């Protein structure tokens, strides 16, 4: 199973919560390659606190930046450089478990003057889960995100919608993209490990279906 890269249609759309749900559902390991801002409590810290299984391993971030900004801007402000050669799937990811990778911002967030987050996804040879949050403009942002991934030939496992259900918006996005729906995260007053475990149970069947389909496709490719 290739690494699963959790990306979003923008910032603050729920990538960390969805990452925690996927880690719980799959018994996966977790890696956040770039942490920009929030070093007192990183996204890795938050996911670790939300996951209840004892198997998951939490890899350290490759890049840690104090400034809460896009990676290229934060790195420049701190006198650092980011380049794709810094990143590879952690060598310690040999546990045999799936790996969930959480991005920073959206797919076209710049890492430097040349490369964006989508280039990192491509380098790490990941499949993706796209997190979409309902707000004015979210249809456009979701369609652009899917288009950017598909233009690179990057596989999309599915969409996760975050927030109260908006049937018209969701139906339109699913129809236009043809991307499967993995699940929906409703508005919750508080995110707890128990809540993550419940959502993990809801997403598990869709993830299992994909895993079977992916395994069958790989098997047919090898036979051919």
C-alpha positions in Angstrom: 0.0 0.0 0.0 1.4 3.4 -1.0 1.6 6.2 1.5 -1.6 8.2 1.9 -1.1 11.9 1.7 -3.8 14.0 3.4 -4.2 17.3 1.6 -6.8 19.9 1.8 -8.5 22.6 -0.3 -6.8 25.2 1.9 -5.7 25.9 5.5 -7.8 25.0 8.6 -10.0 22.6 6.7 -9.5 19.6 9.0 -6.5 17.8 7.7 -5.2 17.0 11.2 -8.5 15.5 12.4 -8.8 13.5 9.2 -5.2 12.3 9.5 -5.9 11.1 13.0 -9.0 9.2 11.8 -7.1 7.5 9.1 -4.3 6.6 11.4 -6.8 5.1 13.8 -8.8 3.3 11.1 -5.8 1.8 9.4 -3.5 1.2 12.4 -1.1 3.4 10.4 2.0 5.3 11.2 2.0 9.1 10.9 4.4 11.7 9.4 4.1 15.4 9.0 7.1 16.4 6.8 6.7 20.2 7.3 5.4 21.9 10.5 5.1 25.7 10.1 4.1 27.4 13.3 2.6 25.9 16.4 5.8 24.3 17.6 4.5 24.3 21.2 1.9 21.8 20.2 2.5 20.4 16.7 0.1 18.5 14.5 2.1 15.4 15.3 1.4 16.0 19.0 -2.3 16.5 18.3 -2.6 13.3 16.3 -0.7 11.3 18.9 -3.1 12.5 21.6 -6.2 11.6 19.5 -5.1 8.1 18.4 -5.9 5.3 20.9 -4.2 2.3 19.2 -0.7 1.4 20.6 0.8 0.3 17.3 1.1 3.6 15.4 4.6 5.2 15.2 4.9 9.0 14.9 7.8 10.1 12.8 9.5 13.4 13.6 9.0 16.3 11.2 11.7 16.9 8.6 11.3 20.7 8.7 10.2 22.6 11.8 9.5 26.3 11.4 8.4 28.8 14.1 6.6 31.1 11.7 2.9 30.4 10.9 3.1 31.0 7.2 3.5 29.1 3.9 6.6 27.0 4.1 8.6 29.1 1.6 7.8 32.3 3.4 8.5 30.9 6.9 11.7 29.3 5.8 12.9 32.6 4.2 12.0 34.6 7.3 14.1 32.1 9.4 17.0 32.0 7.1 16.4 28.4 5.9 15.9 26.7 2.6 13.5 23.9 1.6 14.3 21.6 -1.3 12.7 18.4 -2.4 15.9 16.4 -1.8 15.4 16.8 1.9 12.4 14.5 1.8 12.0 10.8 1.5 9.7 8.3 3.1 11.2 7.7 6.6 13.6 4.8 6.7 12.0 3.7 9.9 8.7 3.2 8.0 9.5 -0.5 7.7 6.9 -1.7 10.2 4.6 -3.1 7.5 1.9 -0.7 8.5 0.4 1.9 6.2 1.8 5.4 6.4 -0.4 8.5 6.7 1.4 11.8 5.7 -0.2 15.1 6.5 0.5 18.1 4.2 0.7 21.8 5.1 -2.0 24.0 3.4 -3.2 23.0 0.0 -1.5 21.3 -3.0 -0.2 24.5 -4.6 1.3 26.0 -1.4 4.9 26.9 -2.3 7.8 25.1 -0.7 10.4 27.3 -2.4 10.5 29.5 -5.6 10.2 26.4 -7.8 8.3 23.6 -6.0 4.9 23.3 -4.4 3.3 20.8 -2.1 2.1 18.7 -5.1 5.7 18.2 -6.1 6.4 16.7 -2.7 3.3 14.4 -3.1 4.7 13.3 -6.4 8.2 12.7 -5.1 6.9 10.6 -2.2 4.8 8.5 -4.7 1.6 8.9 -2.6 -2.0 8.4 -3.1 -4.1 11.2 -1.6 -7.2 11.9 0.5 -8.6 15.4 -0.2 -10.3 17.2 2.7 -13.0 19.7 1.7 -14.7 22.1 4.1 -17.9 23.8 3.3 -17.6 27.6 2.8 -18.3 30.1 0.1 -15.9 29.2 -2.7 -15.2 25.7 -1.5 -16.6 24.2 -4.7 -14.1 26.1 -6.8 -11.2 25.2 -4.4 -12.1 21.6 -4.3 -12.4 21.2 -8.1 -9.1 23.0 -8.6 -7.4 20.7 -6.0 -8.7 17.6 -7.7 -7.7 19.0 -11.1 -4.1 19.8 -10.0 -3.7 16.2 -8.6 -5.1 14.5 -11.7 -3.0 16.6 -14.0 0.1 15.1 -12.3 -1.4 11.6 -12.4 -1.6 11.4 -8.6 -4.2 9.0 -7.4 -7.1 10.2 -5.2 -8.5 7.7 -2.8 -11.5 9.9 -2.1 -12.9 13.0 -0.6 -13.8 13.7 3.0 -16.2 16.6 3.6 -15.8 18.5 6.9 -18.7 20.4 8.4 -22.5 20.1 8.4 -23.8 18.3 5.4 -24.5 20.4 2.3 -26.1 17.9 -0.1 -26.1 20.2 -3.1 -22.5 21.1 -2.8 -21.3 17.6 -2.2 -23.4 16.1 -5.0 -22.0 18.6 -7.5 -18.4 18.1 -6.4 -18.7 14.3 -6.5 -20.5 14.4 -9.9 -18.0 16.7 -11.5 -14.9 15.0 -10.2 -15.9 11.4 -10.2 -13.9 11.0 -6.9 -15.5 8.6 -4.4 -16.8 9.9 -1.1 -14.8 8.4 1.8 -16.8 10.0 4.6 -18.1 13.1 6.3 -16.9 14.8 9.4 -19.7 16.7 11.1 -19.2 19.8 13.1 -18.2 18.8 16.6 -17.9 21.0 19.7 -14.9 19.0 20.9 -12.5 16.5 19.2 -11.7 13.6 21.5 -10.0 10.2 21.1 -13.4 8.6 21.5 -14.8 10.7 18.6 -11.8 9.9 16.4 -12.4 6.2 17.1 -16.1 6.5 16.1 -15.3 8.2 12.9 -12.5 5.7 12.2 -15.2 3.0 12.3 -17.4 4.9 9.9 -14.5 5.3 7.3 -13.1 1.8 7.7 -15.5 0.1 5.2 -14.7 2.6 2.4 -11.0 2.3 3.1 -11.2 -1.5 3.1 -13.0 -1.5 -0.3 -10.3 0.7 -1.8 -7.6 -1.5 -0.4 -9.1 -4.6 -1.9 -9.6 -2.9 -5.3 -6.0 -1.6 -5.2 -4.6 -5.0 -4.3 -6.6 -6.6 -7.2 -5.3 -4.0 -9.6 -1.7 -4.6 -8.5 -2.2 -8.3 -8.9 -3.6 -8.0 -12.4 -0.8 -5.7 -13.4 1.8 -8.2 -12.2 0.1 -11.1 -14.1 0.1 -9.0 -17.3 
